[in-house]
Amino acid sequence: MAALKACSALVTGANRGLGLEMVKQLLEARCSNIFDACRDPDGPNSEEYLPYLRTAAKAKGKPGMSCDKAAVINISTDAASMSIMPVLKEPFPFFPYSISKVFKNPKTDGLQKIIKESAKKVGSLLGKNGLNLLVNNAAVLPQKTLLTATVEDMQSTFNTNVIGPLFVIREYLPYLRTAAKAKGKPGMSCDKAAVINISTDSASMSIMPVMKEPFPFFPYSISKAGLNMLTIYTARDLKADEILCISIHPGWVRTDMGGDKAPIDTRKSVEGLMRVIGSLTEKQNGAFLDYTGKTMPW
């Protein structure tokens, strides 16, 4: 098990695949506050958490109920919560040109309000120690190519895979800052305060041209390249707060998104992710790594 000692963590897209496995391993590591942000908190996979919650409840050794013992907090909205952002027909405004062009969308304020309300709910449960670890895992992967991707495909993928993580980082920033200050010592680590953006090797402009198989994931690859730029901005702009940020490639994993041909199962991938995340320092701030710790080319 990884030497990750974060007291509090939030994982988006945690109702299946990598997100679900990450929450399970955080539970195994006895992370005291874990928030599962997903579309359907009461879905069929939610029962996989029960053995870990029962273990936590028994380990407390005293009667009664509390969030310090074991609890399920559902964080969801009519607009798919923080896990899978709404598929809006119009894109978002005012995004840095280095990530994308500027669009106009009058619905942005509503989406930000949804995330803001969810963040306030989590913040009310975190207390004075704040949020140590924020994992932007939620993503969509439409199987489209250069010739078949529509404007809507591109916009909706970008909204979920880039704009969603941006808004989540913004709204949870006060709690990350609280955690960074509460640690009371200099330096960066995921035990202190960190943002982990789940990326992909297909976002690499060096790797993508030489991939052995032509993957029809045109919108996905472009959006994840945008997510990598978001990582660079976040690492730079939050450095003074000692909040670490990296992008990480989990490998090609057997999930609904990765498919049956993928060589890695979720357990192996997340074990690697947890080891890497647990070992991060300020030296890796702004890096692009894979689940083994290898540095990925941009």
N, C-alpha and C positions, 0 to 999 in steps of 0.2 A: 504494500500500500504506500502511496506517496506521502511524503513528509509535509503535507499541506495542513497548516494549523489555523486557517481562517475561521473566525468565530461566526461570521455571518456571510452568506452567499446568496445571490439571486441568479437563476439560470433561465433564460428565455427559450421558448420552444422545448419545454421539458416534459411533454406528455408522450414522447416516443423517441426512438433512436438514440442518438448521442446525448441529447438533453436528459432523457429519462435515465440513461446509464450514469451520467455525471451526477445527478441527484442521488441515485442509489449509492454511488461510491462516496459522496460527501456524507451521506447518512452513516455509512460504515466507518468513516473517519471521525464520527462524532462531532461534526460541525454543528454548533448549537442552534443556529438560526438559518434555515434553508428556505428560500422562497422560489416556488415553481411557477413561473409565469407562462401560461399556455392557453390555447384556444378553449380546451375542454377539460377543466380540472376534475370533472366527475366521469371522465371517459373510461373505457375498459382497462387501460394501462394503470390507472390510479391505484388499483389493488396491489400492484407490485411494491408499493411503499409500506404496506401494512406491517410486514414482519419487522421492518426497521423501526417503525414507530412503536410497535409493541415492545421491542428490545429497549428502546429509549425510555419508555414509561416504566418498565420494570427496574431499569438501572438506577432510577432516581431514588427508589427505596422508601418512598413515603406516599401516603394516600392523598387523593385530591387531584384536581386538574389545573394545568397552567401551560402557558407557552414555553416555560422553562423545562417542562417535563416532556410533553409530546402533544402536538396539535396539528391540525390541518387548517390552513388558511387559504380559501379560494380567492384568487385574484384574477378576475375576468371581466369583460365588458361586452356590450352588444357589438362592438366593433373589433372583436377578436383579440382584445387585450394587447399585451406587449409581445406576445409570442409570434403571431402571424398578423402583420399589420393589414388593415383593410385594403382591398384591391380597388383603388380609386381610379376613376376614368381620367382624371386630370392630375398632373404631377405637382410637386411641391415647389414653392418659391424660395429665392434667396440662398441657394446652396452654393458653396464656393466653386468657382469656375474650374479649379484644379481637379475637382471630382466630377463635375458635370456642367452642362449649360444651365442657365436660369430659366425656370418655368413659372407659371402663375397658376395658383390653385386656391380658391376661396375657402376650401374645406380644411385647410391646414390647422387653423385655430382650434377646430373641433377635435382633430386627432391629438394635438398637443394637450388639450384639456383632458382627454381620456387617459393619456400616459401620466399627466400630472396628478390626477386623482388616484391612480393606482400607486404612484410613488409615495403619495402622502399616506396611503393606507399602510404600505410597507414601513415607511418612516416612523409611523406611530407605534409600530411593534419592535423596532430596532433598539430604541433607547439611546443612551448616551454614548455607546460604543460605535454606532454607525454601521456602515456596510463595508466589509473588507474586500469582497470579490463580486464583480459583476461580469457575467458571461453572456455575451451577445451570440447566441447559438441559432436562434430562429432564422429560417430562410426558405425561399421557394426556388424551384428549379424547373422552369418550363422547357420542354424539349423542342427548342426552336433553333434554326440555323440563320446564317447571314441573309439567306434568301427568303426565309419563311417568317421571321420574327416581325410582328406588327408593332406599331407605335404603342399600343396598349400593352403588349407583352413587355416591351422595354420599360415603360413607365411603371407598371405594377411590380415588376421584379426589382427595379431600382428603389421603389417605395419601401418594399419589405426588407431588402437586403442591405440598404445603405441608410435611407432616411429614418427607418425604424430604429436601428441602433444609435443613430445620432440623437434622436429625441430621448431615447432611454438614458443615454449617457448624461445629457443635459439635466434631466429631471432627477436623476439619482446622484448627481454631483455633490449636493450638500451633504448627503450621507456618507459618500466616499471621503469628502474632506473631513468630516467628523471623525471617521475611523483613522485617517492619517494622523490627525492631531492627537487622538486618544492613545496612540501607540507610544508617544513620548520619547522617541529616539529617531535619529536621522537615518536616511537610506530609503530604499524602495524594495517592496516585496509584496507577494499576494497575501501574506499574513497581515499586512498593513492596510494597503488600499490598491486595488488594481482593476483594470478593465481588460478582459480577454475577448477579442473578436475572432470568432471561428471563421477561417477563410478556406482557401483551397489552392492546390497547385495549379489548377487551370486559370487562376488569376495572375499567374506569373507570366510576364511577357517574354521571359527567357525560356521557360519550360513549354508553354503552350504550342509553339511552332514545331517542336520536335516530339510531341506525344505520339505514341505508336498507334493509337486509335483515334479517329476523328469523332470526338464527342459532340452531339448536337445540342450543346448547352450555351449557345451564343449569349443570350441575355444574362444568364447566371455568371459566366466568366467575367463579363464586363462589369456587372454590379459588384462582384467580389474584388475586382481591381479597385473599384471605388471605395469599398470597405477598407482596403489596405491603405488608401490615401487618408481615410478618416482616422485610421490608427496613427499615421504619421502626425497628423494635426493634433490629435488628442495627446499623444506622448509629448509633443513639443509644448502645447499650451498648458498642460497640467503638471509639467515637470516641477514648477515652483511649489506646487502643493504636495509634491512627493507621491503622486498617484501614478503608478506604472501602467503602461498600455502596450500590448503586443497583438499581432495577428498570428494565428497558429493553424496549420493544416493538419487535420486529424487523420490523414490517410484516406485511402479508398475503402470505405466501410460498408458492410452489409446492413443497410437500413432501407426503409421505403424509398429514400432518395438515392442511395448508392446502388441499390439493386442486388440481385442474388449472386452475380459474378464477382463482386468485390472480395478481395482476399483477406480482409481484416474484419473480425467481429467487433461489436461495440465494446465489449469488456476489455479487449486488448488495446483498442484505440484510446479509451478513456483512462486506462491505467497509465499509458504513456503520457497522455495529456496532463494527468494529475502529477506525475513525476516532474515533468518539465515546468508546470506552473508553480509547483512547490519549491523549485530551485531558482526561480527568477530573482534577479537583483537589478539595480539601476543600470548595470552594464547591458542588459537586454532591452531596456526601455526603447520602444519604437521598432523592435525587431520583427522579422517575419520568420517563424520557426515551423518545424513539423513536430509530430507527436513523439519523435525520438530525440528531439533537441537539436536536430540539424538545422543550420541556417538555410533558409530558402532564398533563391534569387528573386528580386522584384520583377 
